[in-house]
Structures are given as C-alpha cells and as structure tokens.
C-alpha cells in the first residue's frame, strides 16, 4: 500500500486579520514543534477583512515562507482574501459557503481585531453567524483588551482610543449568547488571549 496523500485540509479563517500574521505564525510553530507532521496536508488561509493591502502583504509573506530555503517550504498552503465588513455579519454565511468549511479542520482567529475593536453587538453577531458554519472540533482564538487599571490609565494618557476593554466575565457572557464557550485563557498585561469552542 502506498503512502496516504489525501489528508483533510486545514482551513484557517482569519476575521479582521489584515496580513494574518497570527495564522502564518501558527503554521511556523506547527512546522517547528511537529516537524514530522505531513507536509502534503492542504492548508488554506482565508482572510476576511476590509483591508486588501494588509492581506496582500500577508500573501506575499506566505509566498516567501514557502519559497526555496523558506521555513514552510514543501507545505501545500494557499492564501485568499475576501472583502468582509464585520458590521455586515449577515453576509458571513454566504461568504463562508464558498470556503468549504464542512470538509476541513477549521481554526478561526482574530488577533487585534474583532474582540478588541468590535462592539458587543458586533462580537455576538459574528460569533453567532459563524457558529453553525463550523464543523465539530473547530475553535477560535483571539485577543481581548483587558478592562484593568493599567488599561484605563494608558487610555486616559493617550486619547483617543478605539479599543473596547472588557472584563473576562463580560466577554464570557457575550460569547455564551452566541453559542461559544471559553476553553483557554492566557492573561497578559493589556489583553486576555482566549480560545473558544462551540458550546455543546
């Protein structure tokens, strides 16, 4: 029997990701920490954002990483930009329908994006729209601006600020409304880095 080559694709859905460096860094970490993982598993980085220029930079960065001598050489990875305004979350189901999420391993992310700058209503609407589109075992990671004395002091000293600080309890209440739950939390000085999973 020959070696298996038909691996389930990994689909990385990056909302408001700009150049999606968090997705590219995740691929670099996977390659470094698990060098024996199969390189012929298809990887698709899907960037949903209004910023086409940032996504263009990210696409060129991935091409360089895949090139001769690059740390991701041999990886079957693609990078595709989709214009998306998170204030128009009703467009997410039709957009996601073109991503073939149901046939993949889905890892969603939004670093320095949705959870830091989106209103409560926008966060709930986007997570709620995304929840029925992802298969079992999917997850989402992102950064949340902390509502803390340090954050309030820095915001007062450097106005205007457009991030929306939240306590972890408030953030958890929001995501539960949208059908998600906290799986992991890493506390930093200015942010909570979180991983969410669909509620059972």
N, C-alpha and C positions, 0 to 999 in steps of 0.2 A: 504494500500500500504506500502511495506517495504521501508526502507531507501535506498537511491541510493548509489551504491558502484562502478559503472563504470565511474570513472572520467577520463577526458582527461589527459594523462600523461604530466608531466613537464620534458622537456629534456634540460639539461644544457650542452652546448657544450663549452669546455674549450680548446682553442688553445694555445699551449706552456704553459700549466698551471702547469707543474711539479706536485706537490701534490694536486693542485686545491683547495687550502685553501680559495680562494675567493668564490668558489662555495659552499664549506662547511659553510663558514661564512654567506653566503646568506641564506642558509637553517636554520641556527641557528637564524638569525634575523627574518625570517618568522615565526618560531615557537614562538619566544618570543613576537613579536609585534602583531601576529594574532593567538593566542592560540586556537581559535575556528575554524580555517580552518580545513577541513577534513584531517585526518592523513592517510587515506587509498588511497589518490591520489598517483599513481605511480610516483616516481622521479628517473630519470636516469642521472647520472653524466658521461658524455663522455669526456675523456681526450685525446686530440690529441697532441702528443709530441714525441720527440726522447728519452726523459729521462724516462726510465722504472722504475728506482729506486725511483724517486720522486713520480711517480704515485703509486708505491707500498706502499709508506708511506701514501699517501692520502687515499688509500683503507683501510688500517689498521686503520687510524684515523676515517673514517666514521663508520667502524665496532664498534669501541669503543663508538662513539656517539650514535649508535643505540642500544647498549647493555643495560643490566639491570642498572637502575639508570642514564643512559645517557640522555642528553637533547633532543635527537631526537628519543628516544625510542617510538616505535609504528609507525614511519614513514616507508613507503614502498620504500626504496631507494636502488639503486644499483650503483656501481662504476666500470666503464670499461675503460681500457687503450687501445688505438690504436696507433701504431707506425706511426708517421707523421712528415715529414720534410717540413717546410713551404716554402722551396725553390722549392719544387716539388708540387706546388699548383694544377697542372693538375690531381693529384691523389685525390683531395678533393671530387669531385662529386661522384666517385665510392665508396669512403670511407663513405661519408655521406649517400649514398643509403642504407647502412646497419643499419642506425640509426633510420629509420622510422620517420624522422622529420616532414613529412607531416601530421601525426596524433597526433601531440603534441603541447603543448605550449613551444616555443623554446626561451631560453635565452642563448645567446653566451657571452663569455668573454675572455679576455686575459690581465691579470694583470701582469705588469712587463715583458711583452713578446713581442707580435707582433708589437705593436705600439711604443715600446721603442727601440727595437733592430733590427727590420726588415728594410730593405732598402725601399725607396719609391716604387720601382717596386714590392717588395715582399708584401708590405701592399696592394697595388692596386690589385695585382693578387689574393691574398687570399680573400679579401672582394668581389672582382668581382666573384670569383668562388662560394663563399658562398651565394651571393645574391639570385640567382634563386632557391636555395635549401630550403630556409626557408619559412614557411607559413606567411600569413598576421598577423600583430600584434607582430612579432618577434622583438627582439632588441639585441644589442651588447654593452657591457661595457668594458672599458679598461683604462689603464694609458698611458699617452703620456709624454715623457720627455720634459720639457719646454726649449725653447731657450731663456734664460734670462741671465742677468749679473751674477746672483748668480750661475747658472749652468756653465757658461763659466769659472768663477773663480775657482770653485771646480774641473772642468775638467783639468784646467791648473796646479792646485796644486797636482793633483792625477792622472797622466797619467800611463798607457794608459786607455782610456775609450772606451767602445764598444756600449754605447747607442747612439741614433741618435736624438739629440734635434731638435724640430720643433716649429715654432710659431703656434698658433691656426689657423691662416689664411692658412698657408701652409698645415696643417693637413686637414682642411676642404676641400681644393682644391683636395687633394688626394682621400678622401672618396667619393666626388661627382663623380670623374672619375669612381668609382667602383659601383655606384648606391646606395649610402648611404648618409644620411644627419645627421647633429648634432641635437640631441634632448635636451640634457642637458650637462652642463659643470660645474665642481667644480674646482676652481683654488687653487692649493697648492703651497708651496714654490718651489718644484722641478718638479712637474708634473701638467698636466691637467688630471683630471678624467672625462671621457666622456661617454655618452650614445648615441649610434647611432640607427637609424631606417632606414629601406629600403625606398628609395625615391619612391614617388608615381608616 
